Each structure stands twice: as structure tokens, then as C-alpha cells.
Amino acid sequence: MKLDNLLSSKRVSIVLVAFLLIGGLSYAGYEATSTSQFCRSCHVMEDAYQSWYHSAHRSVVVSCTDCHMPKSLGYKLVYKVTSGTRDIYKNIAGPPDVIKAKEETIKIVNENCKRCHAKMVAKINMNGRRCTDCHRYIPHGASLAER
């Protein structure tokens, strides 16, 4: 009986340690991939990084994910895995290219624009328009869109 309890305690300990290890590594990976430096590590993102770095948004936007990721944690995790995997695959399977925003990304960016600029947006009749319809090149500049 005592041996069974000891084995059961060992199993629980092993599962707990494994859970904490996986959780800790997942959190570390999540944090590491949430920085602008990580985004910049893909050479096709260098121009986007440089244009953001030299823009007025740099002083208020901590990282690329502030604009380009959803705010809801669950949605953010799923989106981060799917879009990141797609971008990695695209650059491994074919020649590296400029990563173009998908419709879902454009929607996320616009929601984040409205969240940060809520007071200003409240004074504007959007008439179904998106922020990026007029402000397409902020903060990354026109040079990226001309490719």
C-alpha cells in the first residue's frame, strides 16, 4: 500500500514538473516571439522594422504585436501560430518575399488603430471605411507598398 502511494506521488510529481516545464518553455517562446527584434530577425521584415523604428509610433508602440496581433489572448495564440507558421513556410518553401498582410491581419490592425485612437475615431464618420483605407502607409511608409 505504501509503495503504491509512493509511486502515485512520483507520477504526480513527474506530471507536475513536465507541466511546469512545458508551460515555462511555452511562455518563454511566446514572450521571445512578441518582440520587434524577433520580427526583425526575418530579413524580409527589415524595411518594415526600420520604417517603424524611425516613425512617431515607435514612442508609443512597444512591439510589432501591439498593432499586428489581436488583443484577446486566445485569439492571439491561435493567430500567432497560424500566421507565423504560414510566414515561415512561405520563406522556406519559396524565395524570400515581402510578407503581405492578409485580410484577417488588416482587420486586426484596424481594430488596434481604433483602440489606440478611440477619441479621434469617435469624431470621424467612418462610413464603413477602415483606418488603413486612408492611412495605408502609417507607420511603414509608401516604399514597402511599392514592391
Phi and psi in radians as a Rosetta constraint file:
Dihedral C 1 N 2 CA 2 C 2 CIRCULARHARMONIC -1.145 0.35
Dihedral N 2 CA 2 C 2 N 3 CIRCULARHARMONIC -0.643 0.35
Dihedral C 2 N 3 CA 3 C 3 CIRCULARHARMONIC -1.129 0.35
Dihedral N 3 CA 3 C 3 N 4 CIRCULARHARMONIC -0.707 0.35
Dihedral C 3 N 4 CA 4 C 4 CIRCULARHARMONIC -1.094 0.35
Dihedral N 4 CA 4 C 4 N 5 CIRCULARHARMONIC -0.725 0.35
Dihedral C 4 N 5 CA 5 C 5 CIRCULARHARMONIC -1.126 0.35
Dihedral N 5 CA 5 C 5 N 6 CIRCULARHARMONIC -0.699 0.35
Dihedral C 5 N 6 CA 6 C 6 CIRCULARHARMONIC -1.141 0.35
Dihedral N 6 CA 6 C 6 N 7 CIRCULARHARMONIC -0.775 0.35
Dihedral C 6 N 7 CA 7 C 7 CIRCULARHARMONIC -1.117 0.35
Dihedral N 7 CA 7 C 7 N 8 CIRCULARHARMONIC -0.698 0.35
Dihedral C 7 N 8 CA 8 C 8 CIRCULARHARMONIC -1.122 0.35
Dihedral N 8 CA 8 C 8 N 9 CIRCULARHARMONIC -0.717 0.35
Dihedral C 8 N 9 CA 9 C 9 CIRCULARHARMONIC -1.133 0.35
Dihedral N 9 CA 9 C 9 N 10 CIRCULARHARMONIC -0.671 0.35
Dihedral C 9 N 10 CA 10 C 10 CIRCULARHARMONIC -1.127 0.35
Dihedral N 10 CA 10 C 10 N 11 CIRCULARHARMONIC -0.728 0.35
Dihedral C 10 N 11 CA 11 C 11 CIRCULARHARMONIC -1.092 0.35
Dihedral N 11 CA 11 C 11 N 12 CIRCULARHARMONIC -0.783 0.35
Dihedral C 11 N 12 CA 12 C 12 CIRCULARHARMONIC -1.081 0.35
Dihedral N 12 CA 12 C 12 N 13 CIRCULARHARMONIC -0.735 0.35
Dihedral C 12 N 13 CA 13 C 13 CIRCULARHARMONIC -1.108 0.35
Dihedral N 13 CA 13 C 13 N 14 CIRCULARHARMONIC -0.757 0.35
Dihedral C 13 N 14 CA 14 C 14 CIRCULARHARMONIC -1.114 0.35
Dihedral N 14 CA 14 C 14 N 15 CIRCULARHARMONIC -0.783 0.35
Dihedral C 14 N 15 CA 15 C 15 CIRCULARHARMONIC -1.099 0.35
Dihedral N 15 CA 15 C 15 N 16 CIRCULARHARMONIC -0.728 0.35
Dihedral C 15 N 16 CA 16 C 16 CIRCULARHARMONIC -1.124 0.35
Dihedral N 16 CA 16 C 16 N 17 CIRCULARHARMONIC -0.789 0.35
Dihedral C 16 N 17 CA 17 C 17 CIRCULARHARMONIC -1.101 0.35
Dihedral N 17 CA 17 C 17 N 18 CIRCULARHARMONIC -0.775 0.35
Dihedral C 17 N 18 CA 18 C 18 CIRCULARHARMONIC -1.069 0.35
Dihedral N 18 CA 18 C 18 N 19 CIRCULARHARMONIC -0.762 0.35
Dihedral C 18 N 19 CA 19 C 19 CIRCULARHARMONIC -1.068 0.35
Dihedral N 19 CA 19 C 19 N 20 CIRCULARHARMONIC -0.803 0.35
Dihedral C 19 N 20 CA 20 C 20 CIRCULARHARMONIC -1.144 0.35
Dihedral N 20 CA 20 C 20 N 21 CIRCULARHARMONIC -0.698 0.35
Dihedral C 20 N 21 CA 21 C 21 CIRCULARHARMONIC -1.124 0.35
Dihedral N 21 CA 21 C 21 N 22 CIRCULARHARMONIC -0.842 0.35
Dihedral C 21 N 22 CA 22 C 22 CIRCULARHARMONIC -1.102 0.35
Dihedral N 22 CA 22 C 22 N 23 CIRCULARHARMONIC -0.763 0.35
Dihedral C 22 N 23 CA 23 C 23 CIRCULARHARMONIC -1.085 0.35
Dihedral N 23 CA 23 C 23 N 24 CIRCULARHARMONIC -0.771 0.35
Dihedral C 23 N 24 CA 24 C 24 CIRCULARHARMONIC -1.123 0.35
Dihedral N 24 CA 24 C 24 N 25 CIRCULARHARMONIC -0.754 0.35
Dihedral C 24 N 25 CA 25 C 25 CIRCULARHARMONIC -1.161 0.35
Dihedral N 25 CA 25 C 25 N 26 CIRCULARHARMONIC -0.681 0.35
Dihedral C 25 N 26 CA 26 C 26 CIRCULARHARMONIC -1.110 0.35
Dihedral N 26 CA 26 C 26 N 27 CIRCULARHARMONIC -0.781 0.35
Dihedral C 26 N 27 CA 27 C 27 CIRCULARHARMONIC -1.106 0.35
Dihedral N 27 CA 27 C 27 N 28 CIRCULARHARMONIC -0.746 0.35
Dihedral C 27 N 28 CA 28 C 28 CIRCULARHARMONIC -1.079 0.35
Dihedral N 28 CA 28 C 28 N 29 CIRCULARHARMONIC -0.725 0.35
Dihedral C 28 N 29 CA 29 C 29 CIRCULARHARMONIC -1.133 0.35
Dihedral N 29 CA 29 C 29 N 30 CIRCULARHARMONIC -0.730 0.35
Dihedral C 29 N 30 CA 30 C 30 CIRCULARHARMONIC -1.055 0.35
Dihedral N 30 CA 30 C 30 N 31 CIRCULARHARMONIC -0.820 0.35
Dihedral C 30 N 31 CA 31 C 31 CIRCULARHARMONIC -1.136 0.35
Dihedral N 31 CA 31 C 31 N 32 CIRCULARHARMONIC -0.767 0.35
Dihedral C 31 N 32 CA 32 C 32 CIRCULARHARMONIC -1.101 0.35
Dihedral N 32 CA 32 C 32 N 33 CIRCULARHARMONIC -0.631 0.35
Dihedral C 32 N 33 CA 33 C 33 CIRCULARHARMONIC -1.528 0.35
Dihedral N 33 CA 33 C 33 N 34 CIRCULARHARMONIC 0.101 0.35
Dihedral C 33 N 34 CA 34 C 34 CIRCULARHARMONIC -1.779 0.35
Dihedral N 34 CA 34 C 34 N 35 CIRCULARHARMONIC 0.165 0.35
Dihedral C 34 N 35 CA 35 C 35 CIRCULARHARMONIC -1.779 0.35
Dihedral N 35 CA 35 C 35 N 36 CIRCULARHARMONIC 2.686 0.35
Dihedral C 35 N 36 CA 36 C 36 CIRCULARHARMONIC -1.147 0.35
Dihedral N 36 CA 36 C 36 N 37 CIRCULARHARMONIC -0.532 0.35
Dihedral C 36 N 37 CA 37 C 37 CIRCULARHARMONIC -1.100 0.35
Dihedral N 37 CA 37 C 37 N 38 CIRCULARHARMONIC -0.652 0.35
Dihedral C 37 N 38 CA 38 C 38 CIRCULARHARMONIC -1.153 0.35
Dihedral N 38 CA 38 C 38 N 39 CIRCULARHARMONIC -0.788 0.35
Dihedral C 38 N 39 CA 39 C 39 CIRCULARHARMONIC -1.029 0.35
Dihedral N 39 CA 39 C 39 N 40 CIRCULARHARMONIC -0.723 0.35
Dihedral C 39 N 40 CA 40 C 40 CIRCULARHARMONIC -1.156 0.35
Dihedral N 40 CA 40 C 40 N 41 CIRCULARHARMONIC -0.390 0.35
Dihedral C 40 N 41 CA 41 C 41 CIRCULARHARMONIC -1.121 0.35
Dihedral N 41 CA 41 C 41 N 42 CIRCULARHARMONIC -0.359 0.35
Dihedral C 41 N 42 CA 42 C 42 CIRCULARHARMONIC -1.524 0.35
Dihedral N 42 CA 42 C 42 N 43 CIRCULARHARMONIC 2.039 0.35
Dihedral C 42 N 43 CA 43 C 43 CIRCULARHARMONIC -1.069 0.35
Dihedral N 43 CA 43 C 43 N 44 CIRCULARHARMONIC -0.393 0.35
Dihedral C 43 N 44 CA 44 C 44 CIRCULARHARMONIC -1.242 0.35
Dihedral N 44 CA 44 C 44 N 45 CIRCULARHARMONIC -0.187 0.35
Dihedral C 44 N 45 CA 45 C 45 CIRCULARHARMONIC -1.718 0.35
Dihedral N 45 CA 45 C 45 N 46 CIRCULARHARMONIC 0.004 0.35
Dihedral C 45 N 46 CA 46 C 46 CIRCULARHARMONIC -1.035 0.35
Dihedral N 46 CA 46 C 46 N 47 CIRCULARHARMONIC -0.783 0.35
Dihedral C 46 N 47 CA 47 C 47 CIRCULARHARMONIC -1.103 0.35
Dihedral N 47 CA 47 C 47 N 48 CIRCULARHARMONIC -0.734 0.35
Dihedral C 47 N 48 CA 48 C 48 CIRCULARHARMONIC -1.103 0.35
Dihedral N 48 CA 48 C 48 N 49 CIRCULARHARMONIC -0.739 0.35
Dihedral C 48 N 49 CA 49 C 49 CIRCULARHARMONIC -1.082 0.35
Dihedral N 49 CA 49 C 49 N 50 CIRCULARHARMONIC -0.842 0.35
Dihedral C 49 N 50 CA 50 C 50 CIRCULARHARMONIC -1.092 0.35
Dihedral N 50 CA 50 C 50 N 51 CIRCULARHARMONIC -0.727 0.35
Dihedral C 50 N 51 CA 51 C 51 CIRCULARHARMONIC -1.175 0.35
Dihedral N 51 CA 51 C 51 N 52 CIRCULARHARMONIC -0.659 0.35
Dihedral C 51 N 52 CA 52 C 52 CIRCULARHARMONIC -1.161 0.35
Dihedral N 52 CA 52 C 52 N 53 CIRCULARHARMONIC -0.770 0.35
Dihedral C 52 N 53 CA 53 C 53 CIRCULARHARMONIC -1.022 0.35
Dihedral N 53 CA 53 C 53 N 54 CIRCULARHARMONIC -0.604 0.35
Dihedral C 53 N 54 CA 54 C 54 CIRCULARHARMONIC -1.706 0.35
Dihedral N 54 CA 54 C 54 N 55 CIRCULARHARMONIC 0.220 0.35
Dihedral C 54 N 55 CA 55 C 55 CIRCULARHARMONIC -1.782 0.35
Dihedral N 55 CA 55 C 55 N 56 CIRCULARHARMONIC 2.938 0.35
Dihedral C 55 N 56 CA 56 C 56 CIRCULARHARMONIC -1.174 0.35
Dihedral N 56 CA 56 C 56 N 57 CIRCULARHARMONIC -0.432 0.35
Dihedral C 56 N 57 CA 57 C 57 CIRCULARHARMONIC -1.141 0.35
Dihedral N 57 CA 57 C 57 N 58 CIRCULARHARMONIC -0.411 0.35
Dihedral C 57 N 58 CA 58 C 58 CIRCULARHARMONIC -1.011 0.35
Dihedral N 58 CA 58 C 58 N 59 CIRCULARHARMONIC -0.615 0.35
Dihedral C 58 N 59 CA 59 C 59 CIRCULARHARMONIC -1.263 0.35
Dihedral N 59 CA 59 C 59 N 60 CIRCULARHARMONIC -0.322 0.35
Dihedral C 59 N 60 CA 60 C 60 CIRCULARHARMONIC -2.065 0.35
Dihedral N 60 CA 60 C 60 N 61 CIRCULARHARMONIC -0.322 0.35
Dihedral C 60 N 61 CA 61 C 61 CIRCULARHARMONIC -1.786 0.35
Dihedral N 61 CA 61 C 61 N 62 CIRCULARHARMONIC 2.036 0.35
Dihedral C 61 N 62 CA 62 C 62 CIRCULARHARMONIC -1.271 0.35
Dihedral N 62 CA 62 C 62 N 63 CIRCULARHARMONIC -0.695 0.35
Dihedral C 62 N 63 CA 63 C 63 CIRCULARHARMONIC -2.637 0.35
Dihedral N 63 CA 63 C 63 N 64 CIRCULARHARMONIC 2.960 0.35
Dihedral C 63 N 64 CA 64 C 64 CIRCULARHARMONIC -0.950 0.35
Dihedral N 64 CA 64 C 64 N 65 CIRCULARHARMONIC -0.622 0.35
Dihedral C 64 N 65 CA 65 C 65 CIRCULARHARMONIC -1.159 0.35
Dihedral N 65 CA 65 C 65 N 66 CIRCULARHARMONIC -0.367 0.35
Dihedral C 65 N 66 CA 66 C 66 CIRCULARHARMONIC -1.057 0.35
Dihedral N 66 CA 66 C 66 N 67 CIRCULARHARMONIC -0.610 0.35
Dihedral C 66 N 67 CA 67 C 67 CIRCULARHARMONIC -1.742 0.35
Dihedral N 67 CA 67 C 67 N 68 CIRCULARHARMONIC -0.627 0.35
Dihedral C 67 N 68 CA 68 C 68 CIRCULARHARMONIC -1.735 0.35
Dihedral N 68 CA 68 C 68 N 69 CIRCULARHARMONIC 0.049 0.35
Dihedral C 68 N 69 CA 69 C 69 CIRCULARHARMONIC -2.171 0.35
Dihedral N 69 CA 69 C 69 N 70 CIRCULARHARMONIC 2.582 0.35
Dihedral C 69 N 70 CA 70 C 70 CIRCULARHARMONIC -1.138 0.35
Dihedral N 70 CA 70 C 70 N 71 CIRCULARHARMONIC 2.763 0.35
Dihedral C 70 N 71 CA 71 C 71 CIRCULARHARMONIC -1.492 0.35
Dihedral N 71 CA 71 C 71 N 72 CIRCULARHARMONIC -0.541 0.35
Dihedral C 71 N 72 CA 72 C 72 CIRCULARHARMONIC -1.155 0.35
Dihedral N 72 CA 72 C 72 N 73 CIRCULARHARMONIC 2.219 0.35
Dihedral C 72 N 73 CA 73 C 73 CIRCULARHARMONIC -1.030 0.35
Dihedral N 73 CA 73 C 73 N 74 CIRCULARHARMONIC -0.811 0.35
Dihedral C 73 N 74 CA 74 C 74 CIRCULARHARMONIC -1.055 0.35
Dihedral N 74 CA 74 C 74 N 75 CIRCULARHARMONIC -0.856 0.35
Dihedral C 74 N 75 CA 75 C 75 CIRCULARHARMONIC -1.111 0.35
Dihedral N 75 CA 75 C 75 N 76 CIRCULARHARMONIC -0.698 0.35
Dihedral C 75 N 76 CA 76 C 76 CIRCULARHARMONIC -1.058 0.35
Dihedral N 76 CA 76 C 76 N 77 CIRCULARHARMONIC -0.787 0.35
Dihedral C 76 N 77 CA 77 C 77 CIRCULARHARMONIC -1.077 0.35
Dihedral N 77 CA 77 C 77 N 78 CIRCULARHARMONIC -0.827 0.35
Dihedral C 77 N 78 CA 78 C 78 CIRCULARHARMONIC -1.124 0.35
Dihedral N 78 CA 78 C 78 N 79 CIRCULARHARMONIC -0.796 0.35
Dihedral C 78 N 79 CA 79 C 79 CIRCULARHARMONIC -1.121 0.35
Dihedral N 79 CA 79 C 79 N 80 CIRCULARHARMONIC -0.722 0.35
Dihedral C 79 N 80 CA 80 C 80 CIRCULARHARMONIC -1.074 0.35
Dihedral N 80 CA 80 C 80 N 81 CIRCULARHARMONIC -0.768 0.35
Dihedral C 80 N 81 CA 81 C 81 CIRCULARHARMONIC -1.169 0.35
Dihedral N 81 CA 81 C 81 N 82 CIRCULARHARMONIC -0.820 0.35
Dihedral C 81 N 82 CA 82 C 82 CIRCULARHARMONIC -1.219 0.35
Dihedral N 82 CA 82 C 82 N 83 CIRCULARHARMONIC -0.810 0.35
Dihedral C 82 N 83 CA 83 C 83 CIRCULARHARMONIC -1.247 0.35
Dihedral N 83 CA 83 C 83 N 84 CIRCULARHARMONIC -0.660 0.35
Dihedral C 83 N 84 CA 84 C 84 CIRCULARHARMONIC -1.123 0.35
Dihedral N 84 CA 84 C 84 N 85 CIRCULARHARMONIC -0.739 0.35
Dihedral C 84 N 85 CA 85 C 85 CIRCULARHARMONIC -1.111 0.35
Dihedral N 85 CA 85 C 85 N 86 CIRCULARHARMONIC -0.743 0.35
Dihedral C 85 N 86 CA 86 C 86 CIRCULARHARMONIC -1.082 0.35
Dihedral N 86 CA 86 C 86 N 87 CIRCULARHARMONIC -0.761 0.35
Dihedral C 86 N 87 CA 87 C 87 CIRCULARHARMONIC -1.153 0.35
Dihedral N 87 CA 87 C 87 N 88 CIRCULARHARMONIC -0.736 0.35
Dihedral C 87 N 88 CA 88 C 88 CIRCULARHARMONIC -1.107 0.35
Dihedral N 88 CA 88 C 88 N 89 CIRCULARHARMONIC -0.816 0.35
Dihedral C 88 N 89 CA 89 C 89 CIRCULARHARMONIC -1.034 0.35
Dihedral N 89 CA 89 C 89 N 90 CIRCULARHARMONIC -0.792 0.35
Dihedral C 89 N 90 CA 90 C 90 CIRCULARHARMONIC -1.029 0.35
Dihedral N 90 CA 90 C 90 N 91 CIRCULARHARMONIC -0.667 0.35
Dihedral C 90 N 91 CA 91 C 91 CIRCULARHARMONIC -1.477 0.35
Dihedral N 91 CA 91 C 91 N 92 CIRCULARHARMONIC -0.308 0.35
Dihedral C 91 N 92 CA 92 C 92 CIRCULARHARMONIC -1.567 0.35
Dihedral N 92 CA 92 C 92 N 93 CIRCULARHARMONIC -0.745 0.35
Dihedral C 92 N 93 CA 93 C 93 CIRCULARHARMONIC -1.317 0.35
Dihedral N 93 CA 93 C 93 N 94 CIRCULARHARMONIC -0.457 0.35
Dihedral C 93 N 94 CA 94 C 94 CIRCULARHARMONIC -2.341 0.35
Dihedral N 94 CA 94 C 94 N 95 CIRCULARHARMONIC -3.103 0.35
Dihedral C 94 N 95 CA 95 C 95 CIRCULARHARMONIC -1.162 0.35
Dihedral N 95 CA 95 C 95 N 96 CIRCULARHARMONIC 2.449 0.35
Dihedral C 95 N 96 CA 96 C 96 CIRCULARHARMONIC -0.963 0.35
Dihedral N 96 CA 96 C 96 N 97 CIRCULARHARMONIC 2.417 0.35
Dihedral C 96 N 97 CA 97 C 97 CIRCULARHARMONIC -2.459 0.35
Dihedral N 97 CA 97 C 97 N 98 CIRCULARHARMONIC 2.939 0.35
Dihedral C 97 N 98 CA 98 C 98 CIRCULARHARMONIC -1.149 0.35
Dihedral N 98 CA 98 C 98 N 99 CIRCULARHARMONIC 2.324 0.35
Dihedral C 98 N 99 CA 99 C 99 CIRCULARHARMONIC -1.451 0.35
Dihedral N 99 CA 99 C 99 N 100 CIRCULARHARMONIC 2.062 0.35
Dihedral C 99 N 100 CA 100 C 100 CIRCULARHARMONIC -1.671 0.35
Dihedral N 100 CA 100 C 100 N 101 CIRCULARHARMONIC 2.483 0.35
Dihedral C 100 N 101 CA 101 C 101 CIRCULARHARMONIC -1.201 0.35
Dihedral N 101 CA 101 C 101 N 102 CIRCULARHARMONIC 2.290 0.35
Dihedral C 101 N 102 CA 102 C 102 CIRCULARHARMONIC -1.422 0.35
Dihedral N 102 CA 102 C 102 N 103 CIRCULARHARMONIC 2.916 0.35
Dihedral C 102 N 103 CA 103 C 103 CIRCULARHARMONIC -0.996 0.35
Dihedral N 103 CA 103 C 103 N 104 CIRCULARHARMONIC -0.701 0.35
Dihedral C 103 N 104 CA 104 C 104 CIRCULARHARMONIC -1.088 0.35
Dihedral N 104 CA 104 C 104 N 105 CIRCULARHARMONIC -0.694 0.35
Dihedral C 104 N 105 CA 105 C 105 CIRCULARHARMONIC -1.145 0.35
Dihedral N 105 CA 105 C 105 N 106 CIRCULARHARMONIC -0.739 0.35
Dihedral C 105 N 106 CA 106 C 106 CIRCULARHARMONIC -1.058 0.35
Dihedral N 106 CA 106 C 106 N 107 CIRCULARHARMONIC -0.718 0.35
Dihedral C 106 N 107 CA 107 C 107 CIRCULARHARMONIC -1.094 0.35
Dihedral N 107 CA 107 C 107 N 108 CIRCULARHARMONIC -0.776 0.35
Dihedral C 107 N 108 CA 108 C 108 CIRCULARHARMONIC -1.098 0.35
Dihedral N 108 CA 108 C 108 N 109 CIRCULARHARMONIC -0.807 0.35
Dihedral C 108 N 109 CA 109 C 109 CIRCULARHARMONIC -1.030 0.35
Dihedral N 109 CA 109 C 109 N 110 CIRCULARHARMONIC -0.783 0.35
Dihedral C 109 N 110 CA 110 C 110 CIRCULARHARMONIC -1.125 0.35
Dihedral N 110 CA 110 C 110 N 111 CIRCULARHARMONIC -0.683 0.35
Dihedral C 110 N 111 CA 111 C 111 CIRCULARHARMONIC -1.096 0.35
Dihedral N 111 CA 111 C 111 N 112 CIRCULARHARMONIC -0.683 0.35
Dihedral C 111 N 112 CA 112 C 112 CIRCULARHARMONIC -1.237 0.35
Dihedral N 112 CA 112 C 112 N 113 CIRCULARHARMONIC -0.599 0.35
Dihedral C 112 N 113 CA 113 C 113 CIRCULARHARMONIC -1.040 0.35
Dihedral N 113 CA 113 C 113 N 114 CIRCULARHARMONIC -0.851 0.35
Dihedral C 113 N 114 CA 114 C 114 CIRCULARHARMONIC -1.134 0.35
Dihedral N 114 CA 114 C 114 N 115 CIRCULARHARMONIC -0.585 0.35
Dihedral C 114 N 115 CA 115 C 115 CIRCULARHARMONIC -1.179 0.35
Dihedral N 115 CA 115 C 115 N 116 CIRCULARHARMONIC -0.824 0.35
Dihedral C 115 N 116 CA 116 C 116 CIRCULARHARMONIC -1.292 0.35
Dihedral N 116 CA 116 C 116 N 117 CIRCULARHARMONIC -0.573 0.35
Dihedral C 116 N 117 CA 117 C 117 CIRCULARHARMONIC -1.901 0.35
Dihedral N 117 CA 117 C 117 N 118 CIRCULARHARMONIC 0.600 0.35
Dihedral C 117 N 118 CA 118 C 118 CIRCULARHARMONIC -0.974 0.35
Dihedral N 118 CA 118 C 118 N 119 CIRCULARHARMONIC -0.741 0.35
Dihedral C 118 N 119 CA 119 C 119 CIRCULARHARMONIC -1.107 0.35
Dihedral N 119 CA 119 C 119 N 120 CIRCULARHARMONIC -0.723 0.35
Dihedral C 119 N 120 CA 120 C 120 CIRCULARHARMONIC -1.227 0.35
Dihedral N 120 CA 120 C 120 N 121 CIRCULARHARMONIC -0.773 0.35
Dihedral C 120 N 121 CA 121 C 121 CIRCULARHARMONIC -1.124 0.35
Dihedral N 121 CA 121 C 121 N 122 CIRCULARHARMONIC -0.563 0.35
Dihedral C 121 N 122 CA 122 C 122 CIRCULARHARMONIC -1.090 0.35
Dihedral N 122 CA 122 C 122 N 123 CIRCULARHARMONIC -0.413 0.35
Dihedral C 122 N 123 CA 123 C 123 CIRCULARHARMONIC -1.585 0.35
Dihedral N 123 CA 123 C 123 N 124 CIRCULARHARMONIC -0.039 0.35
Dihedral C 123 N 124 CA 124 C 124 CIRCULARHARMONIC -1.935 0.35
Dihedral N 124 CA 124 C 124 N 125 CIRCULARHARMONIC 2.382 0.35
Dihedral C 124 N 125 CA 125 C 125 CIRCULARHARMONIC -1.506 0.35
Dihedral N 125 CA 125 C 125 N 126 CIRCULARHARMONIC 1.781 0.35
Dihedral C 125 N 126 CA 126 C 126 CIRCULARHARMONIC -1.281 0.35
Dihedral N 126 CA 126 C 126 N 127 CIRCULARHARMONIC -0.413 0.35
Dihedral C 126 N 127 CA 127 C 127 CIRCULARHARMONIC 0.795 0.35
Dihedral N 127 CA 127 C 127 N 128 CIRCULARHARMONIC 0.744 0.35
Dihedral C 127 N 128 CA 128 C 128 CIRCULARHARMONIC 1.365 0.35
Dihedral N 128 CA 128 C 128 N 129 CIRCULARHARMONIC 0.006 0.35
Dihedral C 128 N 129 CA 129 C 129 CIRCULARHARMONIC -1.395 0.35
Dihedral N 129 CA 129 C 129 N 130 CIRCULARHARMONIC 2.766 0.35
Dihedral C 129 N 130 CA 130 C 130 CIRCULARHARMONIC -1.803 0.35
Dihedral N 130 CA 130 C 130 N 131 CIRCULARHARMONIC 2.719 0.35
Dihedral C 130 N 131 CA 131 C 131 CIRCULARHARMONIC -0.956 0.35
Dihedral N 131 CA 131 C 131 N 132 CIRCULARHARMONIC -0.733 0.35
Dihedral C 131 N 132 CA 132 C 132 CIRCULARHARMONIC -1.272 0.35
Dihedral N 132 CA 132 C 132 N 133 CIRCULARHARMONIC -0.166 0.35
Dihedral C 132 N 133 CA 133 C 133 CIRCULARHARMONIC -1.109 0.35
Dihedral N 133 CA 133 C 133 N 134 CIRCULARHARMONIC -0.645 0.35
Dihedral C 133 N 134 CA 134 C 134 CIRCULARHARMONIC -1.798 0.35
Dihedral N 134 CA 134 C 134 N 135 CIRCULARHARMONIC -0.539 0.35
Dihedral C 134 N 135 CA 135 C 135 CIRCULARHARMONIC -1.944 0.35
Dihedral N 135 CA 135 C 135 N 136 CIRCULARHARMONIC 0.763 0.35
Dihedral C 135 N 136 CA 136 C 136 CIRCULARHARMONIC -1.006 0.35
Dihedral N 136 CA 136 C 136 N 137 CIRCULARHARMONIC -0.585 0.35
Dihedral C 136 N 137 CA 137 C 137 CIRCULARHARMONIC -1.754 0.35
Dihedral N 137 CA 137 C 137 N 138 CIRCULARHARMONIC 0.258 0.35
Dihedral C 137 N 138 CA 138 C 138 CIRCULARHARMONIC -1.820 0.35
Dihedral N 138 CA 138 C 138 N 139 CIRCULARHARMONIC 2.267 0.35
Dihedral C 138 N 139 CA 139 C 139 CIRCULARHARMONIC -1.662 0.35
Dihedral N 139 CA 139 C 139 N 140 CIRCULARHARMONIC 0.163 0.35
Dihedral C 139 N 140 CA 140 C 140 CIRCULARHARMONIC -1.545 0.35
Dihedral N 140 CA 140 C 140 N 141 CIRCULARHARMONIC -0.151 0.35
Dihedral C 140 N 141 CA 141 C 141 CIRCULARHARMONIC 1.411 0.35
Dihedral N 141 CA 141 C 141 N 142 CIRCULARHARMONIC 2.773 0.35
Dihedral C 141 N 142 CA 142 C 142 CIRCULARHARMONIC -1.213 0.35
Dihedral N 142 CA 142 C 142 N 143 CIRCULARHARMONIC -0.475 0.35
Dihedral C 142 N 143 CA 143 C 143 CIRCULARHARMONIC -1.033 0.35
Dihedral N 143 CA 143 C 143 N 144 CIRCULARHARMONIC -0.545 0.35
Dihedral C 143 N 144 CA 144 C 144 CIRCULARHARMONIC -1.250 0.35
Dihedral N 144 CA 144 C 144 N 145 CIRCULARHARMONIC -0.592 0.35
Dihedral C 144 N 145 CA 145 C 145 CIRCULARHARMONIC -1.362 0.35
Dihedral N 145 CA 145 C 145 N 146 CIRCULARHARMONIC -0.305 0.35
Dihedral C 145 N 146 CA 146 C 146 CIRCULARHARMONIC -1.398 0.35
Dihedral N 146 CA 146 C 146 N 147 CIRCULARHARMONIC -0.076 0.35
